[in-house]
Amino acid sequence: MLNIGVSAKRLWWPWHVNDEKGELPGATLTALLSVFAVFWFLWVANKSRKVIPPLPPGPRGFPLVGYLPFLGTNLHRKFEELAGVYGPIYKVWLGNKLWVVVSSPLLVKEVVRDQDTIFANHDNYIAALAITYGGADVTLLPYGPDWRKLRKIFTRDLLSNANLDGSFTLRREEVKKSIRKMYDKIGTPVDVGELAFMTVMNTIMSMLWGGTLQGDQEGTDIGSEFKSMLWELMVLVGKPNVSDFFPVLARFDLQGIEREAKKILQWCDRIFDCAIEKRMNLAKAKLEEGPGTTEQMKGFLQILLELTESEDAATSLSMTQVKALLLDIVIGASDTTTTTLEWLAAELMQHQGVMRKVNEELTRVVGLDNLVEESHLSKLHYLDVVIKETLRLHPALPLMVPRCPSQSSTLGGYWVPKGTRVFLNVWAIHRDPKFWDNPLEFQPERFLNDSFKVDYSGHNFNYFPFGSGRRICAGLPLAERMLKYIIASFLHAYEWKLPEDTKQDFSDRFGLVTKKVKPTVLIPTVPRLSKSELYKE
């Protein structure tokens, strides 16, 4: 029986212990250790091995240049076309640079919420760096302590509700000036974009330092010059630049994009230097006058200049940062607001039924014996949805400012290497029939549906005209107020019509801000207000 037991033991445990000595035989110990080592190595290798997902799909290009020869100039439309072929996330190689385009709300959510800290940086490309003092502004500064400081100053010190409420008188005065000027031009064609730009720019200048473009700068011609420069700037920033795709060629600036951007910056810099000098001289004069001088509301420039004297590192600013923030305000508020105003005017002329409803609401809420006040804006519900529908069809920044992951990551199951330029194609999402009924039609009523309430906060990833996440437009509070107030004021003051035998052109020209190719020209016909004094006071 004992022999049978030993035999069975050896059968089930071949590397058995020597019963007499209690030791493992040498050969058995070696075999055991070898097997253990093999299994341990396989386990560690399997555990440590990191499977890298594939890159997103995408079109093939040529060697060296990639897809660059096929990209064209209207990137938002080309990217929408490619999404129809390759899906909601795809890659495009341009030279040795990788672009990834996202056209899905779920993937946008991954970028701006689930992995927001990874994708919180904006891509620093040459034209943008040239115009923003080397990326010193709140738009291009990398995510981190310096960016958080500038963002906090921008939203807390400049665009707080108290500051915006206190500066309403400045906005009202500039809008009233524009309405008065139109009174003498009844029956004559008016470039709506030009009118909107001058109104917005004068308002911004007044809020910045208490002067306007009609002040002592260079007369009213400076407004047209500023408008054309900002137009060119938006095109330059959004234009594919060979220097970005082939850094080795950057020093040659083959397309002249960097040179043009620097010229625009120099022009803006001269205006800022002049304004800063005047503001400092004014502050010095008031100091010499001593107490008893009349206190006035601080302009944005004065607030920023005071921060240059702060000894607290958490709030102090350099003069370069002051100028960069001024540029953010001027460009962000003027160009996007003007573009949206022009698109909205064109859509209203094309949809007269919508125009009638807007006018009826203005008559009911404001009354024909009053000018529009900001206190009326929250009650103009139909105008609100008209603006939302305009921003759906014509988002000012159709591809947003491109993101750049600070580390390699996965997005939608695909590998997105560190340094990739990531575009959120809001233009395509806003026109996607999977999310919108009759997406190419201008239908403001879609936003009156109680089951489809949206705002500009970026929480609804089907609709985010001002962006979303940490990098949502910092100037949103000001832009929202100005946009609605100016539109309401112009529409309430006059009836408008197209010039005779005019057919509207809705084609657009791509840039960081996408504009109409041909300006919207309208004729103010009949004053709507019941008292002529309202046009002259």
C-alpha positions as CSV (number, residue, x, y, z in Angstrom):
1,M,0.0,0.0,0.0
2,L,2.9,2.3,0.8
3,N,4.5,1.8,-2.6
4,I,1.2,2.6,-4.3
5,G,0.9,5.8,-2.3
6,V,4.4,6.9,-3.2
7,S,3.8,6.1,-6.9
8,A,0.6,8.1,-6.8
9,K,2.4,11.0,-5.1
10,R,5.1,11.0,-7.8
11,L,2.4,10.9,-10.5
12,W,0.7,14.0,-9.3
13,W,3.7,15.9,-8.1
14,P,6.7,15.0,-10.2
15,W,9.0,17.4,-8.5
16,H,8.4,15.8,-5.1
17,V,10.5,16.4,-2.1
18,N,13.0,13.7,-1.2
19,D,11.3,11.9,1.7
20,E,14.5,10.8,3.3
21,K,16.4,14.2,3.2
22,G,13.5,16.6,2.8
23,E,15.3,18.3,-0.1
24,L,14.6,18.8,-3.8
25,P,16.9,17.0,-6.2
26,G,19.2,19.4,-8.1
27,A,17.7,18.7,-11.6
28,T,14.2,19.1,-10.3
29,L,15.0,22.4,-8.6
30,T,16.5,23.8,-11.7
31,A,13.5,22.8,-13.8
32,L,11.1,24.3,-11.3
33,L,13.0,27.6,-11.2
34,S,13.2,27.7,-15.0
35,V,9.5,27.3,-15.4
36,F,8.8,29.9,-12.7
37,A,11.2,32.3,-14.4
38,V,9.5,31.8,-17.8
39,F,6.0,32.4,-16.3
40,W,7.2,35.4,-14.3
41,F,8.8,37.0,-17.4
42,L,5.7,36.5,-19.5
43,W,3.5,37.9,-16.7
44,V,5.7,41.0,-16.4
45,A,6.0,41.5,-20.1
46,N,2.3,41.2,-20.6
47,K,1.6,43.6,-17.7
48,S,4.2,46.2,-18.8
49,R,3.4,46.0,-22.5
50,K,1.3,49.0,-23.5
51,V,-0.8,48.5,-26.6
52,I,-0.9,51.8,-28.5
53,P,-4.2,52.2,-30.4
54,P,-4.0,53.2,-34.1
55,L,-4.1,56.7,-35.4
56,P,-7.5,57.9,-36.7
57,P,-8.3,57.1,-40.3
58,G,-7.7,59.8,-42.9
59,P,-6.9,60.6,-46.5
60,R,-3.6,59.8,-48.1
61,G,-1.4,62.5,-49.4
62,F,1.9,62.8,-51.2
63,P,5.3,62.1,-49.6
64,L,6.7,65.0,-47.6
65,V,3.8,67.4,-48.2
66,G,1.0,65.1,-47.1
67,Y,-2.5,66.3,-47.9
68,L,-1.5,69.9,-48.2
69,P,-2.0,70.2,-52.0
70,F,-5.7,69.1,-51.6
71,L,-6.6,71.2,-48.6
72,G,-8.0,74.2,-50.4
73,T,-8.9,77.5,-48.7
74,N,-12.3,76.8,-47.1
75,L,-11.1,74.5,-44.4
76,H,-14.5,74.3,-42.6
77,R,-16.2,72.9,-45.8
78,K,-13.3,70.6,-46.7
79,F,-13.3,69.2,-43.2
80,E,-17.0,68.6,-43.3
81,E,-16.6,66.8,-46.6
82,L,-13.8,64.6,-45.2
83,A,-15.9,63.7,-42.2
84,G,-18.5,62.3,-44.5
85,V,-15.9,59.9,-45.8
86,Y,-13.8,59.0,-42.8
87,G,-16.2,59.6,-39.9
88,P,-16.4,61.8,-36.8
89,I,-12.7,61.7,-36.1
90,Y,-9.9,61.6,-38.7
91,K,-6.4,62.7,-39.3
92,V,-4.8,64.8,-42.0
93,W,-1.0,64.9,-42.4
94,L,0.3,68.3,-43.5
95,G,4.0,68.1,-44.0
96,N,5.3,66.5,-40.8
97,K,2.4,68.0,-38.8
98,L,-0.6,65.9,-37.7
99,W,-4.0,67.4,-37.6
100,V,-7.0,65.6,-36.1
101,V,-10.5,66.9,-36.8
102,V,-13.4,66.1,-34.5
103,S,-17.0,66.4,-35.8
104,S,-19.0,64.5,-33.1
105,P,-20.6,65.9,-29.9
106,L,-19.5,62.8,-27.9
107,L,-15.9,63.3,-29.0
108,V,-16.1,67.0,-28.3
109,K,-17.2,66.1,-24.8
110,E,-14.1,63.9,-24.4
111,V,-11.9,66.8,-25.4
112,V,-13.4,69.7,-23.4
113,R,-14.7,67.8,-20.3
114,D,-13.4,64.3,-19.8
115,Q,-9.8,65.2,-20.8
116,D,-10.0,68.9,-20.6
117,T,-6.7,69.4,-18.8
118,I,-4.8,67.4,-21.4
119,F,-6.4,69.3,-24.3
120,A,-6.5,72.7,-22.5
121,N,-3.7,74.2,-24.5
122,H,-4.3,76.1,-27.8
123,D,-2.0,75.4,-30.6
124,N,0.7,78.1,-31.0
125,Y,1.2,78.7,-34.7
126,I,3.4,81.3,-36.2
127,A,0.8,84.0,-37.3
128,A,-1.0,83.8,-33.9
129,L,2.3,84.1,-32.0
130,A,3.3,87.1,-34.1
131,I,0.2,89.0,-33.4
132,T,-0.1,88.2,-29.7
133,Y,3.3,89.3,-28.4
134,G,4.6,85.8,-28.6
135,G,1.5,84.1,-27.2
136,A,1.3,86.4,-24.1
137,D,-2.5,86.7,-24.2
138,V,-5.3,84.7,-22.5
139,T,-6.1,82.9,-25.8
140,L,-2.7,81.3,-26.6
141,L,-1.0,81.2,-23.2
142,P,-0.4,77.6,-22.2
143,Y,-2.7,76.2,-19.5
144,G,-1.1,76.7,-16.1
145,P,-0.6,79.3,-13.3
146,D,0.1,82.3,-15.7
147,W,-3.0,81.5,-17.8
148,R,-5.2,81.1,-14.7
149,K,-4.0,84.5,-13.5
150,L,-4.8,86.2,-16.8
151,R,-8.1,84.5,-17.1
152,K,-9.1,85.5,-13.6
153,I,-8.1,89.1,-14.3
154,F,-10.0,89.1,-17.5
155,T,-13.3,87.7,-16.0
156,R,-13.1,89.1,-12.5
157,D,-11.5,92.5,-12.9
158,L,-12.5,93.5,-16.4
159,L,-15.8,91.7,-17.3
160,S,-17.5,91.3,-14.0
161,N,-21.2,92.0,-13.9
162,A,-20.6,95.2,-11.9
163,N,-18.1,96.5,-14.5
164,L,-20.4,95.7,-17.4
165,D,-23.4,97.2,-15.7
166,G,-21.4,100.3,-14.9
167,S,-20.3,100.8,-18.5
168,F,-23.7,100.5,-20.0
169,T,-23.9,104.3,-20.4
170,L,-20.9,104.2,-22.7
171,R,-22.4,101.5,-24.8
172,R,-25.7,103.3,-25.0
173,E,-24.1,106.6,-26.0
174,E,-22.2,104.9,-28.9
175,V,-25.3,103.1,-30.2
176,K,-27.3,106.3,-30.0
177,K,-24.6,108.0,-32.1
178,S,-25.0,105.4,-34.8
179,I,-28.8,105.7,-34.8
180,R,-28.5,109.5,-35.2
181,K,-26.1,109.1,-38.1
182,M,-28.5,106.8,-39.9
183,Y,-31.3,109.4,-39.6
184,D,-29.5,111.5,-42.2
185,K,-29.0,108.5,-44.4
186,I,-32.5,107.3,-44.8
187,G,-33.1,106.0,-48.3
188,T,-29.4,105.5,-49.0
189,P,-27.5,102.2,-49.0
190,V,-25.5,101.4,-45.8
191,D,-22.8,98.7,-45.4
192,V,-24.2,96.9,-42.4
193,G,-20.8,95.4,-41.5
194,E,-19.2,98.9,-41.6
195,L,-21.9,100.3,-39.4
196,A,-21.7,97.5,-37.0
197,F,-18.0,97.6,-36.8
198,M,-17.8,101.3,-36.1
199,T,-20.4,101.0,-33.4
200,V,-18.7,98.1,-31.8
201,M,-15.2,99.5,-32.1
202,N,-16.2,102.9,-30.7
203,T,-17.9,101.2,-27.8
204,I,-14.9,99.1,-27.1
205,M,-12.5,102.0,-27.3
206,S,-14.8,104.0,-25.0
207,M,-14.8,101.2,-22.5
208,L,-11.0,100.8,-22.8
209,W,-9.8,104.3,-22.3
210,G,-12.7,106.8,-22.8
211,G,-11.9,107.7,-26.4
212,T,-13.3,106.7,-29.7
213,L,-12.0,106.2,-33.2
214,Q,-13.6,109.6,-34.1
215,G,-11.4,111.2,-31.4
216,D,-8.0,112.5,-31.9
217,Q,-6.4,109.5,-33.5
218,E,-6.6,109.9,-37.3
219,G,-10.2,110.8,-38.0
220,T,-12.9,108.4,-39.1
221,D,-10.7,106.8,-41.7
222,I,-8.9,104.8,-38.9
223,G,-12.1,102.8,-38.5
224,S,-12.1,101.5,-42.0
225,E,-8.3,100.8,-41.7
226,F,-8.8,99.0,-38.5
227,K,-11.6,96.9,-40.0
228,S,-9.6,95.9,-43.0
229,M,-6.6,95.0,-40.8
230,L,-8.6,92.9,-38.5
231,W,-10.2,91.2,-41.5
232,E,-6.7,90.4,-42.9
233,L,-5.6,89.3,-39.5
234,M,-8.4,86.7,-39.2
235,V,-7.5,85.4,-42.7
236,L,-3.8,85.2,-41.9
237,V,-4.4,83.4,-38.6
238,G,-6.7,80.8,-40.2
239,K,-4.6,80.4,-43.4
240,P,-2.5,77.2,-43.8
241,N,1.1,78.3,-43.4
242,V,4.0,76.3,-44.9
243,S,6.2,77.5,-42.0
244,D,3.9,75.7,-39.5
245,F,4.1,72.4,-41.4
246,F,7.8,72.5,-42.1
247,P,9.5,74.3,-39.2
248,V,12.9,74.1,-41.0
249,L,11.4,76.6,-43.5
250,A,10.0,79.0,-40.9
251,R,12.9,81.4,-41.1
252,F,12.2,82.0,-44.8
253,D,8.5,82.9,-44.2
254,L,7.8,81.8,-47.8
255,Q,4.2,83.1,-47.8
256,G,4.9,86.3,-45.9
257,I,2.3,85.5,-43.3
258,E,4.6,86.3,-40.3
259,R,5.7,89.6,-41.9
260,E,2.1,90.7,-42.4
261,A,1.0,89.6,-38.9
262,K,3.9,91.6,-37.4
263,K,2.9,94.7,-39.5
264,I,-0.6,94.5,-38.1
265,L,0.8,94.1,-34.5
266,Q,3.0,97.2,-35.0
267,W,0.0,99.2,-36.1
268,C,-2.0,98.1,-33.1
269,D,1.0,98.6,-30.8
270,R,1.3,102.3,-31.8
271,I,-2.4,102.8,-30.9
272,F,-1.9,101.1,-27.6
273,D,1.2,103.0,-26.7
274,C,-0.5,106.3,-27.5
275,A,-3.5,105.3,-25.3
276,I,-1.3,104.1,-22.5
277,E,0.8,107.3,-22.5
278,K,-2.4,109.5,-22.4
279,R,-3.9,107.5,-19.6
280,M,-0.7,107.7,-17.5
281,N,-0.5,111.4,-18.1
282,L,-4.1,111.8,-17.1
283,A,-3.5,109.8,-13.9
284,K,-0.5,111.9,-13.1
285,A,-2.4,115.2,-13.7
286,K,-5.2,114.0,-11.4
287,L,-2.7,113.1,-8.7
288,E,-1.2,116.6,-8.9
289,E,-4.6,118.1,-8.6
290,G,-5.0,116.3,-5.3
291,P,-8.2,115.2,-3.6
292,G,-11.5,116.7,-4.6
293,T,-11.3,115.7,-8.2
294,T,-14.4,114.1,-9.7
295,E,-14.2,110.3,-9.6
296,Q,-15.0,108.6,-12.9
297,M,-15.7,104.9,-13.7
298,K,-12.4,103.1,-14.3
299,G,-11.8,102.1,-17.9
300,F,-10.4,98.7,-18.7
301,L,-7.0,100.2,-19.5
302,Q,-6.8,102.0,-16.1
303,I,-7.6,98.7,-14.3
304,L,-4.9,96.9,-16.1
305,L,-2.3,99.7,-15.6
306,E,-2.9,99.6,-11.9
307,L,-2.1,95.9,-11.9
308,T,1.3,96.7,-13.4
309,E,2.1,98.4,-10.1
310,S,0.9,95.6,-7.9
311,E,3.5,93.9,-5.8
312,D,1.4,90.8,-5.5
313,A,2.7,88.2,-8.0
314,A,-0.8,86.7,-8.2
315,T,-2.2,89.8,-9.7
316,S,0.7,91.8,-11.2
317,L,1.0,92.3,-14.9
318,S,3.8,93.3,-17.3
319,M,3.2,95.9,-19.9
320,T,3.3,93.3,-22.6
321,Q,0.5,91.3,-20.8
322,V,-1.5,94.5,-20.6
323,K,-1.2,95.0,-24.4
324,A,-2.0,91.4,-25.1
325,L,-5.2,91.6,-23.0
326,L,-6.2,94.8,-24.8
327,L,-5.7,93.0,-28.1
328,D,-7.9,90.1,-26.9
329,I,-10.7,92.5,-26.1
330,V,-10.4,94.6,-29.3
331,I,-10.2,91.6,-31.6
332,G,-12.6,89.3,-29.7
333,A,-15.3,91.8,-29.2
334,S,-15.2,93.6,-32.5
335,D,-14.6,91.1,-35.2
336,T,-16.9,88.2,-34.0
337,T,-19.7,90.6,-33.1
338,T,-19.5,92.5,-36.4
339,T,-19.5,89.2,-38.4
340,T,-22.5,87.9,-36.5
341,L,-24.4,91.1,-37.0
342,E,-23.8,91.0,-40.7
343,W,-24.9,87.4,-41.1
344,L,-28.0,88.1,-39.0
345,A,-29.0,91.1,-41.1
346,A,-28.6,89.0,-44.2
347,E,-30.8,86.2,-42.8
348,L,-33.5,88.6,-41.8
349,M,-33.7,90.1,-45.3
350,Q,-34.0,86.6,-46.6
351,H,-36.8,85.6,-44.2
352,Q,-39.2,88.5,-43.9
353,G,-41.6,86.6,-41.7
354,V,-38.9,86.3,-39.1
355,M,-38.2,90.0,-39.4
356,R,-41.9,90.8,-38.8
357,K,-41.9,88.8,-35.6
358,V,-38.8,90.5,-34.4
359,N,-40.3,93.9,-35.0
360,E,-43.6,93.0,-33.3
361,E,-41.7,91.8,-30.2
362,L,-39.6,95.0,-30.1
363,T,-42.8,97.1,-30.4
364,R,-44.5,95.1,-27.6
365,V,-41.5,95.0,-25.2
366,V,-39.8,98.3,-25.8
367,G,-42.5,100.5,-27.3
368,L,-42.2,102.9,-30.2
369,D,-41.7,105.9,-27.9
370,N,-38.5,104.5,-26.4
371,L,-35.1,103.5,-27.4
372,V,-33.9,100.0,-26.5
373,E,-32.3,99.7,-23.0
374,E,-30.3,96.8,-21.7
375,S,-33.1,96.2,-19.2
376,H,-35.3,95.1,-22.2
377,L,-32.9,92.4,-23.4
378,S,-34.0,89.6,-21.1
379,K,-37.6,90.0,-22.4
380,L,-36.8,89.8,-26.1
381,H,-37.2,86.0,-26.3
382,Y,-37.8,85.7,-30.0
383,L,-34.8,87.9,-30.9
384,D,-32.8,85.7,-28.6
385,V,-33.6,82.6,-30.7
386,V,-33.0,84.5,-33.9
387,I,-29.4,85.2,-32.7
388,K,-29.0,81.6,-31.6
389,E,-30.1,80.3,-35.0
390,T,-27.7,82.8,-36.7
391,L,-24.8,81.5,-34.6
392,R,-25.8,77.9,-35.4
393,L,-25.6,78.4,-39.1
394,H,-22.8,80.9,-39.1
395,P,-20.6,80.3,-36.0
396,A,-18.0,83.1,-36.0
397,L,-15.1,80.6,-35.4
398,P,-16.2,77.5,-37.4
399,L,-13.3,75.4,-36.2
400,M,-12.7,77.1,-32.9
401,V,-9.1,77.9,-31.9
402,P,-7.3,74.5,-32.4
403,R,-6.4,72.5,-29.3
404,C,-3.0,70.9,-28.7
405,P,-2.7,68.0,-26.2
406,S,0.0,68.4,-23.6
407,Q,0.6,64.6,-23.6
408,S,-0.3,61.7,-25.8
409,S,-3.8,60.4,-25.3
410,T,-6.6,58.4,-26.8
411,L,-9.7,60.0,-28.3
412,G,-12.6,57.9,-29.6
413,G,-10.4,54.8,-29.3
414,Y,-7.7,56.4,-31.5
415,W,-4.2,57.5,-30.6
416,V,-3.6,61.3,-30.5
417,P,0.1,62.0,-30.1
418,K,1.3,65.0,-28.0
419,G,1.6,68.1,-30.1
420,T,-1.2,67.2,-32.5
421,R,-3.4,70.1,-33.7
422,V,-7.0,69.2,-32.8
423,F,-9.9,71.0,-34.4
424,L,-13.4,70.9,-33.1
425,N,-15.6,71.4,-36.2
426,V,-18.5,73.2,-34.6
427,W,-19.6,74.3,-38.1
428,A,-20.2,70.7,-39.2
429,I,-21.8,69.7,-35.9
430,H,-24.2,72.7,-36.1
431,R,-25.3,71.5,-39.6
432,D,-25.4,67.7,-38.9
433,P,-28.8,66.2,-39.8
434,K,-28.3,63.6,-37.0
435,F,-28.7,66.4,-34.4
436,W,-30.8,69.0,-36.2
437,D,-34.0,68.8,-38.3
438,N,-33.6,70.6,-41.7
439,P,-30.2,71.8,-40.6
440,L,-29.5,74.0,-43.6
441,E,-32.7,76.0,-43.1
442,F,-32.9,79.2,-41.0
443,Q,-35.6,78.2,-38.4
444,P,-35.3,80.2,-35.2
445,E,-38.4,78.5,-33.8
446,R,-36.4,75.3,-33.3
447,F,-35.0,77.0,-30.2
448,L,-38.4,77.7,-28.8
449,N,-39.0,74.0,-28.2
450,D,-39.0,73.4,-24.4
451,S,-37.3,70.1,-24.9
452,F,-34.4,71.8,-26.6
453,K,-33.2,74.7,-24.5
454,V,-29.6,75.8,-25.1
455,D,-27.5,78.6,-24.1
456,Y,-23.9,79.7,-24.7
457,S,-22.3,78.0,-21.7
458,G,-21.0,75.1,-23.8
459,H,-22.7,72.4,-21.8
460,N,-24.7,71.2,-24.8
461,F,-22.2,69.6,-27.2
462,N,-24.5,69.9,-30.2
463,Y,-24.4,73.7,-29.8
464,F,-21.3,75.6,-28.6
465,P,-20.7,78.7,-30.8
466,F,-18.5,80.3,-28.1
467,G,-16.6,77.1,-27.3
468,S,-16.7,74.9,-24.2
469,G,-14.6,73.8,-21.2
470,R,-11.8,75.8,-19.7
471,R,-11.0,77.5,-22.9
472,I,-14.6,78.8,-23.6
473,C,-14.5,82.4,-24.9
474,A,-13.3,84.6,-22.0
475,G,-15.1,87.6,-23.5
476,L,-18.5,85.9,-23.7
477,P,-20.3,88.1,-21.1
478,L,-19.4,91.3,-23.0
479,A,-20.0,89.7,-26.5
480,E,-23.5,88.5,-25.5
481,R,-24.6,91.8,-24.1
482,M,-23.2,93.9,-27.0
483,L,-24.5,91.6,-29.7
484,K,-28.1,91.6,-28.6
485,Y,-28.2,95.3,-27.6
486,I,-26.8,96.6,-30.9
487,I,-29.0,94.3,-33.1
488,A,-32.1,95.2,-31.1
489,S,-31.4,98.9,-31.3
490,F,-30.8,99.0,-35.1
491,L,-33.9,96.9,-35.8
492,H,-36.1,98.9,-33.5
493,A,-35.0,102.3,-34.9
494,Y,-35.6,101.7,-38.6
495,E,-37.3,99.6,-41.2
496,W,-34.7,98.0,-43.5
497,K,-34.8,96.7,-47.1
498,L,-32.4,95.5,-49.8
499,P,-31.4,97.8,-52.6
500,E,-33.4,97.3,-55.8
501,D,-32.4,94.4,-58.0
502,T,-30.1,93.0,-55.3
503,K,-29.7,89.3,-54.8
504,Q,-28.0,88.3,-51.6
505,D,-24.8,86.2,-51.7
506,F,-24.3,83.9,-48.7
507,S,-20.9,82.6,-49.7
508,D,-18.3,82.9,-47.0
509,R,-14.5,83.3,-46.8
510,F,-12.7,81.1,-44.3
511,G,-10.5,82.5,-41.6
512,L,-10.2,82.1,-37.9
513,V,-13.4,84.2,-38.1
514,T,-15.4,83.3,-41.2
515,K,-17.0,86.3,-43.0
516,K,-19.3,86.9,-45.9
517,V,-17.5,87.3,-49.2
518,K,-19.7,90.2,-50.2
519,P,-20.8,92.7,-47.6
520,T,-24.5,93.0,-46.6
521,V,-25.8,96.4,-47.9
522,L,-29.2,97.5,-46.7
523,I,-31.3,100.7,-46.9
524,P,-32.8,102.2,-43.8
525,T,-36.2,103.3,-45.0
526,V,-38.8,104.4,-42.4
527,P,-38.0,105.5,-38.9
528,R,-40.0,103.2,-36.6
529,L,-39.9,105.4,-33.4
530,S,-42.9,107.7,-32.9
531,K,-40.8,110.7,-31.8
532,S,-38.2,112.4,-34.0
533,E,-36.5,113.7,-30.9
534,L,-35.3,110.2,-30.1
535,Y,-33.2,110.3,-33.2
536,K,-31.6,113.6,-32.4
537,E,-31.1,113.7,-28.6
